[in-house]
Amino acid sequence: MSLPSLPPFRSRVVPVVVVADVAQAVPMARALLAGGIDVIEITLRSSAGLAAIEAVARAVPGMHVGAGTVTRASEVRQVLDAGAAFGLSPGATPALLEAVRAEGLPFVPGVASPSEAMAARDAGFTLLKCFPAAQLGGIEVLKAWAGPLPELRFCPTGGISLANLAQFLALPNVAMAGGSWLTPAAALQAGDWARVEQLAREASALANATPA
């Protein structure tokens, strides 16, 4: 059985967000969308995560909302019920991948080594989250993986910023990159949506200027 595909979002930059207050979710998503980013990873690292996913899925139809930090099989049904269009994880376990397949959730499992990438590939996944990217070796490790694993593409996350975004996106095996710099906690807390929109515009412009 083939795995479901990710939604057709345009952005090659994926904001990774920990939402502390569900009231922040919708205006934040609208600000990102206004800045040219049509995809978001709302993590399950806070108690507001599921409610934030549900709020964005309902109120911002132009935003493709993904559930991040999905680490348990039991969470797969929860994020689907909340309205997540896809899921991401910092890693992968057989139980988690089995649940993803059974529930039909488009999914990006995380890997930190060639062996993990090969295991995910053998389970049917060809887009993988390289995490934590910078700590693993960043651009150089992704270049090294490209040789023996040419069929795989990656979404590096962890240590990505505007300063190195273009270098990551220029790699042939990088489909997109995730980062938390687009939604600073201080801006979310202050409701500074203009700041979030500006950061999204900067990232979008840089990504659009970088050949895929």
Order of alpha helices (4+ residues) and beta strands (2+ residues): beta-alpha-beta-alpha-beta-alpha-beta-alpha-beta-beta-alpha-beta-alpha-alpha-beta-alpha-beta-alpha-alpha
